[in-house]
Amino acid sequence: MLMRWIALSLLFISTHSVADEVTFGIGAFYSSLPHYLGAEQNESYVVPLPYIHIEKEHYKVERNEFESFYEVAPNHYISVSAGGAIAVSSKDNRAREGMDDLAWVGEIGQSYQYFSFGNPTSDDYLYISPFIRKAYAFDGGDIDDIGSVYGVMLEAGQQIYQNGQHQVNLTGRFSTRFGSHAYNSYFYHVAEQFQTIDRLSFDADAGYLASVFSLGLTYDNDWLWAGGFLRYYNYSHSANQQSPLLRENHNVALGFGFAWKFYSLKN
């Protein structure tokens, strides 16, 4: 936690004089997420929520997401974004009991975005985006290359209410995700030494991972942010559906939280 706030302080110093908008806040967030895509168990978290909103002509930071973008033609953008997955202790997961733990996974890469209307900083927008991200596993001081994930995403946003400083935004997103051989193996491969009566060895394949649909709703004013999301994963026809580690055809994730904004600057 200390390192996170040091990083936020450095970010604050570096962006204070160059960003068009800077807002910082603090709150809490509850989420329930599958251990990994296709896991039969979810993990629930209640964590402090640093609220960060930084906006400049070619980049933005919005809570836990970073994105930079460059307009290459009207309505056409090249974007760099980041994401990831939570760490999983195998002793806490029935399917992976006795296997190596899953480390924190970070993903970063590029996408092409075509906007039917709006732009990356609009409240109202619709775009389609092929993407590819390089993935790394962070285990203590070690960083391992675990391949790449790619796919296509369709996202729409709509401001459904505004009155002075009060606004409510709705977003919807649909994506298909594919993994390289190394990426899929990290989650679904079962080596012979980890084989049991109920968990046969399995060689993972590259290919289709999941289809993901999510809805998000946020409320904003000059001192408060509140929001939540609901996300549905479908693994029908997944390339590794026969893996003993992919135990569900569907997963659901959800989360909600709030943040008090204690600092805001607009240049």
Phi and psi restraints in degrees (value plus and minus 20) as a CYANA .aco file:
   2 LEU   PHI     -78.5   -38.5
   2 LEU   PSI     -65.0   -25.0
   3 MET   PHI     -83.8   -43.8
   3 MET   PSI     -54.9   -14.9
   4 ARG   PHI     -83.6   -43.6
   4 ARG   PSI     -63.8   -23.8
   5 TRP   PHI     -92.7   -52.7
   5 TRP   PSI     -50.2   -10.2
   6 ILE   PHI     -82.8   -42.8
   6 ILE   PSI     -64.5   -24.5
   7 ALA   PHI     -82.2   -42.2
   7 ALA   PSI     -61.0   -21.0
   8 LEU   PHI     -84.6   -44.6
   8 LEU   PSI     -58.0   -18.0
   9 SER   PHI     -84.2   -44.2
   9 SER   PSI     -63.1   -23.1
  10 LEU   PHI     -83.9   -43.9
  10 LEU   PSI     -59.9   -19.9
  11 LEU   PHI     -83.1   -43.1
  11 LEU   PSI     -60.9   -20.9
  12 PHE   PHI     -80.4   -40.4
  12 PHE   PSI     -66.3   -26.3
  13 ILE   PHI     -82.5   -42.5
  13 ILE   PSI     -61.5   -21.5
  14 SER   PHI     -95.1   -55.1
  14 SER   PSI     -44.6    -4.6
  15 THR   PHI    -124.4   -84.4
  15 THR   PSI     -33.2     6.8
  16 HIS   PHI     -73.2   -33.2
  16 HIS   PSI     -62.3   -22.3
  17 SER   PHI    -117.4   -77.4
  17 SER   PSI     -26.3    13.7
  18 VAL   PHI    -136.4   -96.4
  18 VAL   PSI     -39.1     0.9
  19 ALA   PHI    -106.5   -66.5
  19 ALA   PSI     130.9   170.9
  20 ASP   PHI     -94.3   -54.3
  20 ASP   PSI     -56.6   -16.6
  21 GLU   PHI    -156.5  -116.5
  21 GLU   PSI     116.6   156.6
  22 VAL   PHI    -157.3  -117.3
  22 VAL   PSI     105.2   145.2
  23 THR   PHI    -156.6  -116.6
  23 THR   PSI     114.1   154.1
  24 PHE   PHI    -144.6  -104.6
  24 PHE   PSI     128.1   168.1
  25 GLY   PHI    -179.3  -139.3
  25 GLY   PSI     159.1   199.1
  26 ILE   PHI    -166.2  -126.2
  26 ILE   PSI     123.7   163.7
  27 GLY   PHI    -184.7  -144.7
  27 GLY   PSI    -166.6  -126.6
  28 ALA   PHI    -165.1  -125.1
  28 ALA   PSI     133.5   173.5
  29 PHE   PHI    -161.1  -121.1
  29 PHE   PSI     115.4   155.4
  30 TYR   PHI    -127.1   -87.1
  30 TYR   PSI     116.0   156.0
  31 SER   PHI    -164.9  -124.9
  31 SER   PSI     130.0   170.0
  32 SER   PHI    -145.6  -105.6
  32 SER   PSI      94.2   134.2
  33 LEU   PHI    -146.8  -106.8
  33 LEU   PSI     126.3   166.3
  34 PRO   PHI     -84.5   -44.5
  34 PRO   PSI     127.3   167.3
  35 HIS   PHI     -73.6   -33.6
  35 HIS   PSI     -60.3   -20.3
  36 TYR   PHI    -180.6  -140.6
  36 TYR   PSI     149.7   189.7
  37 LEU   PHI     -82.5   -42.5
  37 LEU   PSI      99.4   139.4
  38 GLY   PHI      74.4   114.4
  38 GLY   PSI     -20.1    19.9
  39 ALA   PHI     -91.1   -51.1
  39 ALA   PSI     131.7   171.7
  40 GLU   PHI    -108.5   -68.5
  40 GLU   PSI     -25.5    14.5
  41 GLN   PHI    -139.3   -99.3
  41 GLN   PSI     125.0   165.0
  42 ASN   PHI    -128.2   -88.2
  42 ASN   PSI     137.6   177.6
  43 GLU   PHI    -141.1  -101.1
  43 GLU   PSI     113.7   153.7
  44 SER   PHI    -123.5   -83.5
  44 SER   PSI     121.3   161.3
  45 TYR   PHI    -154.1  -114.1
  45 TYR   PSI     121.6   161.6
  46 VAL   PHI    -143.6  -103.6
  46 VAL   PSI      94.5   134.5
  47 VAL   PHI    -152.2  -112.2
  47 VAL   PSI     133.8   173.8
  48 PRO   PHI     -79.9   -39.9
  48 PRO   PSI     125.0   165.0
  49 LEU   PHI    -140.3  -100.3
  49 LEU   PSI      77.5   117.5
  50 PRO   PHI     -87.6   -47.6
  50 PRO   PSI     104.9   144.9
  51 TYR   PHI    -116.1   -76.1
  51 TYR   PSI     103.7   143.7
  52 ILE   PHI    -151.7  -111.7
  52 ILE   PSI     107.0   147.0
  53 HIS   PHI    -153.5  -113.5
  53 HIS   PSI      95.0   135.0
  54 ILE   PHI    -150.4  -110.4
  54 ILE   PSI     108.4   148.4
  55 GLU   PHI    -154.4  -114.4
  55 GLU   PSI     110.7   150.7
  56 LYS   PHI    -157.9  -117.9
  56 LYS   PSI     154.0   194.0
  57 GLU   PHI     -76.5   -36.5
  57 GLU   PSI     -58.4   -18.4
  58 HIS   PHI    -138.2   -98.2
  58 HIS   PSI      -9.5    30.5
  59 TYR   PHI    -179.2  -139.2
  59 TYR   PSI     142.4   182.4
  60 LYS   PHI    -171.8  -131.8
  60 LYS   PSI     129.0   169.0
  61 VAL   PHI    -139.1   -99.1
  61 VAL   PSI     104.2   144.2
  62 GLU   PHI    -151.8  -111.8
  62 GLU   PSI      80.4   120.4
  63 ARG   PHI      37.1    77.1
  63 ARG   PSI    -125.1   -85.1
  64 ASN   PHI    -124.7   -84.7
  64 ASN   PSI      -4.5    35.5
  65 GLU   PHI    -142.3  -102.3
  65 GLU   PSI     117.8   157.8
  66 PHE   PHI    -137.6   -97.6
  66 PHE   PSI     118.8   158.8
  67 GLU   PHI    -169.4  -129.4
  67 GLU   PSI     111.5   151.5
  68 SER   PHI    -133.9   -93.9
  68 SER   PSI     130.6   170.6
  69 PHE   PHI    -170.0  -130.0
  69 PHE   PSI     131.9   171.9
  70 TYR   PHI    -160.1  -120.1
  70 TYR   PSI     106.7   146.7
  71 GLU   PHI    -100.4   -60.4
  71 GLU   PSI      96.4   136.4
  72 VAL   PHI    -115.5   -75.5
  72 VAL   PSI     -37.9     2.1
  73 ALA   PHI    -184.9  -144.9
  73 ALA   PSI     143.3   183.3
  74 PRO   PHI     -73.1   -33.1
  74 PRO   PSI     103.3   143.3
  75 ASN   PHI      55.6    95.6
  75 ASN   PSI     -20.6    19.4
  76 HIS   PHI    -134.6   -94.6
  76 HIS   PSI     107.3   147.3
  77 TYR   PHI    -152.4  -112.4
  77 TYR   PSI     127.9   167.9
  78 ILE   PHI    -125.7   -85.7
  78 ILE   PSI     111.0   151.0
  79 SER   PHI    -148.1  -108.1
  79 SER   PSI     127.7   167.7
  80 VAL   PHI    -137.5   -97.5
  80 VAL   PSI     107.4   147.4
  81 SER   PHI    -160.2  -120.2
  81 SER   PSI     149.3   189.3
  82 ALA   PHI    -156.3  -116.3
  82 ALA   PSI     134.3   174.3
  83 GLY   PHI    -175.9  -135.9
  83 GLY   PSI    -181.5  -141.5
  84 GLY   PHI     151.3   191.3
  84 GLY   PSI    -193.1  -153.1
  85 ALA   PHI    -161.5  -121.5
  85 ALA   PSI     133.8   173.8
  86 ILE   PHI     -96.3   -56.3
  86 ILE   PSI     136.6   176.6
  87 ALA   PHI     -95.6   -55.6
  87 ALA   PSI     128.5   168.5
  88 VAL   PHI    -152.6  -112.6
  88 VAL   PSI     102.5   142.5
  89 SER   PHI    -101.6   -61.6
  89 SER   PSI     104.5   144.5
  90 SER   PHI     -84.4   -44.4
  90 SER   PSI     -44.1    -4.1
  91 LYS   PHI     -90.0   -50.0
  91 LYS   PSI     -36.8     3.2
  92 ASP   PHI    -118.0   -78.0
  92 ASP   PSI     -19.0    21.0
  93 ASN   PHI    -143.3  -103.3
  93 ASN   PSI      99.8   139.8
  94 ARG   PHI     -81.0   -41.0
  94 ARG   PSI     -59.8   -19.8
  95 ALA   PHI     -88.4   -48.4
  95 ALA   PSI     -51.7   -11.7
  96 ARG   PHI    -123.3   -83.3
  96 ARG   PSI     -11.1    28.9
  97 GLU   PHI     -73.4   -33.4
  97 GLU   PSI     106.5   146.5
  98 GLY   PHI      68.9   108.9
  98 GLY   PSI     -28.3    11.7
  99 MET   PHI    -112.6   -72.6
  99 MET   PSI     154.2   194.2
 100 ASP   PHI     -85.2   -45.2
 100 ASP   PSI     127.9   167.9
 101 ASP   PHI     -88.1   -48.1
 101 ASP   PSI     136.1   176.1
 102 LEU   PHI    -113.1   -73.1
 102 LEU   PSI     106.4   146.4
 103 ALA   PHI    -103.2   -63.2
 103 ALA   PSI     152.4   192.4
 104 TRP   PHI     -81.0   -41.0
 104 TRP   PSI     114.7   154.7
 105 VAL   PHI    -133.6   -93.6
 105 VAL   PSI     108.4   148.4
 106 GLY   PHI    -133.1   -93.1
 106 GLY   PSI     119.7   159.7
 107 GLU   PHI    -145.1  -105.1
 107 GLU   PSI     116.7   156.7
 108 ILE   PHI    -166.5  -126.5
 108 ILE   PSI     119.9   159.9
 109 GLY   PHI    -199.7  -159.7
 109 GLY   PSI    -190.3  -150.3
 110 GLN   PHI    -129.0   -89.0
 110 GLN   PSI     136.8   176.8
 111 SER   PHI    -165.0  -125.0
 111 SER   PSI     137.8   177.8
 112 TYR   PHI    -125.9   -85.9
 112 TYR   PSI     114.1   154.1
 113 GLN   PHI    -143.8  -103.8
 113 GLN   PSI     107.0   147.0
 114 TYR   PHI    -133.1   -93.1
 114 TYR   PSI     100.3   140.3
 115 PHE   PHI    -116.1   -76.1
 115 PHE   PSI      99.6   139.6
 116 SER   PHI     -88.6   -48.6
 116 SER   PSI     -56.1   -16.1
 117 PHE   PHI    -175.9  -135.9
 117 PHE   PSI     139.1   179.1
 118 GLY   PHI      61.8   101.8
 118 GLY   PSI    -189.2  -149.2
 119 ASN   PHI    -174.7  -134.7
 119 ASN   PSI     159.1   199.1
 120 PRO   PHI     -81.8   -41.8
 120 PRO   PSI     -36.6     3.4
 121 THR   PHI    -130.8   -90.8
 121 THR   PSI     -11.8    28.2
 122 SER   PHI     -99.8   -59.8
 122 SER   PSI     134.7   174.7
 123 ASP   PHI    -100.2   -60.2
 123 ASP   PSI     -53.7   -13.7
 124 ASP   PHI    -129.7   -89.7
 124 ASP   PSI     101.1   141.1
 125 TYR   PHI    -183.2  -143.2
 125 TYR   PSI     143.0   183.0
 126 LEU   PHI    -169.8  -129.8
 126 LEU   PSI     106.6   146.6
 127 TYR   PHI    -166.0  -126.0
 127 TYR   PSI     138.8   178.8
 128 ILE   PHI    -139.9   -99.9
 128 ILE   PSI     124.0   164.0
 129 SER   PHI    -169.9  -129.9
 129 SER   PSI      86.6   126.6
 130 PRO   PHI     -90.2   -50.2
 130 PRO   PSI     122.0   162.0
 131 PHE   PHI    -162.9  -122.9
 131 PHE   PSI     137.8   177.8
 132 ILE   PHI    -165.6  -125.6
 132 ILE   PSI     115.4   155.4
 133 ARG   PHI    -152.0  -112.0
 133 ARG   PSI     120.2   160.2
 134 LYS   PHI    -104.1   -64.1
 134 LYS   PSI     120.4   160.4
 135 ALA   PHI    -138.3   -98.3
 135 ALA   PSI     121.4   161.4
 136 TYR   PHI    -155.1  -115.1
 136 TYR   PSI     122.8   162.8
 137 ALA   PHI    -122.8   -82.8
 137 ALA   PSI     109.8   149.8
 138 PHE   PHI    -128.7   -88.7
 138 PHE   PSI      87.2   127.2
 139 ASP   PHI    -142.0  -102.0
 139 ASP   PSI      76.9   116.9
 140 GLY   PHI      44.7    84.7
 140 GLY   PSI    -142.8  -102.8
 141 GLY   PHI    -112.3   -72.3
 141 GLY   PSI     -19.3    20.7
 142 ASP   PHI    -115.0   -75.0
 142 ASP   PSI     122.1   162.1
 143 ILE   PHI    -145.5  -105.5
 143 ILE   PSI      98.3   138.3
 144 ASP   PHI    -132.7   -92.7
 144 ASP   PSI     115.0   155.0
 145 ASP   PHI     -95.8   -55.8
 145 ASP   PSI      99.4   139.4
 146 ILE   PHI    -138.2   -98.2
 146 ILE   PSI      11.9    51.9
 147 GLY   PHI      70.5   110.5
 147 GLY   PSI    -168.0  -128.0
 148 SER   PHI    -164.9  -124.9
 148 SER   PSI     138.6   178.6
 149 VAL   PHI    -147.3  -107.3
 149 VAL   PSI     123.4   163.4
 150 TYR   PHI    -170.1  -130.1
 150 TYR   PSI     147.2   187.2
 151 GLY   PHI     147.6   187.6
 151 GLY   PSI    -179.2  -139.2
 152 VAL   PHI    -154.4  -114.4
 152 VAL   PSI     118.3   158.3
 153 MET   PHI    -147.7  -107.7
 153 MET   PSI     120.3   160.3
 154 LEU   PHI    -140.8  -100.8
 154 LEU   PSI     104.9   144.9
 155 GLU   PHI    -155.3  -115.3
 155 GLU   PSI     122.2   162.2
 156 ALA   PHI    -153.2  -113.2
 156 ALA   PSI     124.4   164.4
 157 GLY   PHI    -151.8  -111.8
 157 GLY   PSI     126.5   166.5
 158 GLN   PHI    -166.4  -126.4
 158 GLN   PSI     108.4   148.4
 159 GLN   PHI    -103.0   -63.0
 159 GLN   PSI      91.8   131.8
 160 ILE   PHI    -116.2   -76.2
 160 ILE   PSI     -29.2    10.8
 161 TYR   PHI    -177.5  -137.5
 161 TYR   PSI     117.9   157.9
 162 GLN   PHI    -170.8  -130.8
 162 GLN   PSI     111.9   151.9
 163 ASN   PHI    -170.5  -130.5
 163 ASN   PSI      80.5   120.5
 164 GLY   PHI      43.6    83.6
 164 GLY   PSI    -143.2  -103.2
 165 GLN   PHI    -101.6   -61.6
 165 GLN   PSI     -27.1    12.9
 166 HIS   PHI    -113.6   -73.6
 166 HIS   PSI     108.0   148.0
 167 GLN   PHI    -167.1  -127.1
 167 GLN   PSI     127.7   167.7
 168 VAL   PHI    -144.9  -104.9
 168 VAL   PSI     107.7   147.7
 169 ASN   PHI    -139.9   -99.9
 169 ASN   PSI     121.4   161.4
 170 LEU   PHI    -139.1   -99.1
 170 LEU   PSI     113.8   153.8
 171 THR   PHI    -147.3  -107.3
 171 THR   PSI     126.9   166.9
 172 GLY   PHI    -153.3  -113.3
 172 GLY   PSI     121.0   161.0
 173 ARG   PHI    -162.0  -122.0
 173 ARG   PSI     115.4   155.4
 174 PHE   PHI    -147.1  -107.1
 174 PHE   PSI     113.2   153.2
 175 SER   PHI    -163.9  -123.9
 175 SER   PSI     133.5   173.5
 176 THR   PHI    -134.3   -94.3
 176 THR   PSI     117.5   157.5
 177 ARG   PHI    -142.2  -102.2
 177 ARG   PSI     117.5   157.5
 178 PHE   PHI    -146.3  -106.3
 178 PHE   PSI     130.1   170.1
 179 GLY   PHI    -144.5  -104.5
 179 GLY   PSI     127.2   167.2
 180 SER   PHI     -89.4   -49.4
 180 SER   PSI     152.1   192.1
 181 HIS   PHI     -79.5   -39.5
 181 HIS   PSI     -63.9   -23.9
 182 ALA   PHI     -85.0   -45.0
 182 ALA   PSI     -61.3   -21.3
 183 TYR   PHI     -84.7   -44.7
 183 TYR   PSI     -70.1   -30.1
 184 ASN   PHI     -85.0   -45.0
 184 ASN   PSI     -55.5   -15.5
 185 SER   PHI     -84.4   -44.4
 185 SER   PSI     -56.1   -16.1
 186 TYR   PHI     -77.5   -37.5
 186 TYR   PSI     -57.0   -17.0
 187 PHE   PHI    -116.6   -76.6
 187 PHE   PSI     -50.3   -10.3
 188 TYR   PHI    -141.7  -101.7
 188 TYR   PSI     -27.6    12.4
 189 HIS   PHI     -94.5   -54.5
 189 HIS   PSI     118.5   158.5
 190 VAL   PHI    -142.9  -102.9
 190 VAL   PSI      88.8   128.8
 191 ALA   PHI     -91.8   -51.8
 191 ALA   PSI     138.4   178.4
 192 GLU   PHI     -79.4   -39.4
 192 GLU   PSI     -54.1   -14.1
 193 GLN   PHI     -88.9   -48.9
 193 GLN   PSI     -34.6     5.4
 194 PHE   PHI    -124.5   -84.5
 194 PHE   PSI     -10.2    29.8
 195 GLN   PHI     -93.0   -53.0
 195 GLN   PSI     118.9   158.9
 196 THR   PHI    -153.3  -113.3
 196 THR   PSI    -198.8  -158.8
 197 ILE   PHI     -80.8   -40.8
 197 ILE   PSI     -57.9   -17.9
 198 ASP   PHI    -117.0   -77.0
 198 ASP   PSI     -22.0    18.0
 199 ARG   PHI    -158.8  -118.8
 199 ARG   PSI      70.1   110.1
 200 LEU   PHI     -95.0   -55.0
 200 LEU   PSI     136.3   176.3
 201 SER   PHI     -82.8   -42.8
 201 SER   PSI     130.2   170.2
 202 PHE   PHI    -171.3  -131.3
 202 PHE   PSI     110.8   150.8
 203 ASP   PHI    -117.8   -77.8
 203 ASP   PSI      94.4   134.4
 204 ALA   PHI     -92.7   -52.7
 204 ALA   PSI     132.1   172.1
 205 ASP   PHI    -133.7   -93.7
 205 ASP   PSI     132.5   172.5
 206 ALA   PHI     -89.6   -49.6
 206 ALA   PSI     135.8   175.8
 207 GLY   PHI     116.7   156.7
 207 GLY   PSI    -178.2  -138.2
 208 TYR   PHI     -81.6   -41.6
 208 TYR   PSI     113.2   153.2
 209 LEU   PHI    -122.5   -82.5
 209 LEU   PSI     -80.8   -40.8
 210 ALA   PHI    -185.9  -145.9
 210 ALA   PSI     140.9   180.9
 211 SER   PHI    -128.7   -88.7
 211 SER   PSI     117.1   157.1
 212 VAL   PHI    -148.9  -108.9
 212 VAL   PSI     109.2   149.2
 213 PHE   PHI    -143.2  -103.2
 213 PHE   PSI     111.8   151.8
 214 SER   PHI    -159.6  -119.6
 214 SER   PSI     131.5   171.5
 215 LEU   PHI    -146.2  -106.2
 215 LEU   PSI     119.1   159.1
 216 GLY   PHI    -152.7  -112.7
 216 GLY   PSI     122.5   162.5
 217 LEU   PHI    -152.7  -112.7
 217 LEU   PSI     109.0   149.0
 218 THR   PHI    -151.8  -111.8
 218 THR   PSI     127.5   167.5
 219 TYR   PHI    -139.0   -99.0
 219 TYR   PSI     115.8   155.8
 220 ASP   PHI    -154.8  -114.8
 220 ASP   PSI     118.6   158.6
 221 ASN   PHI    -160.1  -120.1
 221 ASN   PSI    -185.3  -145.3
 222 ASP   PHI     -96.5   -56.5
 222 ASP   PSI     -29.1    10.9
 223 TRP   PHI    -152.3  -112.3
 223 TRP   PSI     -27.9    12.1
 224 LEU   PHI    -156.5  -116.5
 224 LEU   PSI     117.5   157.5
 225 TRP   PHI    -141.5  -101.5
 225 TRP   PSI     116.4   156.4
 226 ALA   PHI    -161.5  -121.5
 226 ALA   PSI     122.9   162.9
 227 GLY   PHI    -189.7  -149.7
 227 GLY   PSI     153.4   193.4
 228 GLY   PHI    -181.6  -141.6
 228 GLY   PSI     148.8   188.8
 229 PHE   PHI    -163.4  -123.4
 229 PHE   PSI     136.4   176.4
 230 LEU   PHI    -153.5  -113.5
 230 LEU   PSI     107.8   147.8
 231 ARG   PHI    -151.2  -111.2
 231 ARG   PSI     115.8   155.8
 232 TYR   PHI    -141.0  -101.0
 232 TYR   PSI     110.8   150.8
 233 TYR   PHI    -134.2   -94.2
 233 TYR   PSI     115.9   155.9
 234 ASN   PHI    -144.7  -104.7
 234 ASN   PSI     108.2   148.2
 235 TYR   PHI    -131.3   -91.3
 235 TYR   PSI      -6.4    33.6
 236 SER   PHI     -76.4   -36.4
 236 SER   PSI     112.3   152.3
 237 HIS   PHI      49.0    89.0
 237 HIS   PSI      -1.3    38.7
 238 SER   PHI     -80.3   -40.3
 238 SER   PSI     124.9   164.9
 239 ALA   PHI     -81.7   -41.7
 239 ALA   PSI     -43.7    -3.7
 240 ASN   PHI    -139.8   -99.8
 240 ASN   PSI      14.2    54.2
 241 GLN   PHI     -83.3   -43.3
 241 GLN   PSI     -43.2    -3.2
 242 GLN   PHI    -107.4   -67.4
 242 GLN   PSI     -21.7    18.3
 243 SER   PHI     -85.1   -45.1
 243 SER   PSI     117.0   157.0
 244 PRO   PHI     -87.4   -47.4
 244 PRO   PSI     -28.6    11.4
 245 LEU   PHI    -112.8   -72.8
 245 LEU   PSI     -34.5     5.5
 246 LEU   PHI    -120.2   -80.2
 246 LEU   PSI      72.4   112.4
 247 ARG   PHI    -120.9   -80.9
 247 ARG   PSI     -27.8    12.2
 248 GLU   PHI    -143.9  -103.9
 248 GLU   PSI     127.7   167.7
 249 ASN   PHI    -106.5   -66.5
 249 ASN   PSI     -36.7     3.3
 250 HIS   PHI    -163.9  -123.9
 250 HIS   PSI     131.1   171.1
 251 ASN   PHI    -156.5  -116.5
 251 ASN   PSI     133.2   173.2
 252 VAL   PHI    -148.3  -108.3
 252 VAL   PSI     115.3   155.3
 253 ALA   PHI    -145.7  -105.7
 253 ALA   PSI     129.9   169.9
 254 LEU   PHI    -170.6  -130.6
 254 LEU   PSI     140.7   180.7
 255 GLY   PHI    -186.0  -146.0
 255 GLY   PSI     135.2   175.2
 256 PHE   PHI    -177.6  -137.6
 256 PHE   PSI     134.2   174.2
 257 GLY   PHI    -192.4  -152.4
 257 GLY   PSI    -194.2  -154.2
 258 PHE   PHI    -168.6  -128.6
 258 PHE   PSI     143.1   183.1
 259 ALA   PHI    -170.5  -130.5
 259 ALA   PSI     118.8   158.8
 260 TRP   PHI    -113.3   -73.3
 260 TRP   PSI     105.9   145.9
 261 LYS   PHI    -108.9   -68.9
 261 LYS   PSI      96.9   136.9
 262 PHE   PHI    -126.2   -86.2
 262 PHE   PSI     -28.1    11.9
 263 TYR   PHI    -167.8  -127.8
 263 TYR   PSI     114.9   154.9
 264 SER   PHI    -168.6  -128.6
 264 SER   PSI     118.5   158.5
 265 LEU   PHI    -161.6  -121.6
 265 LEU   PSI     113.3   153.3
 266 LYS   PHI    -145.3  -105.3
 266 LYS   PSI     103.9   143.9
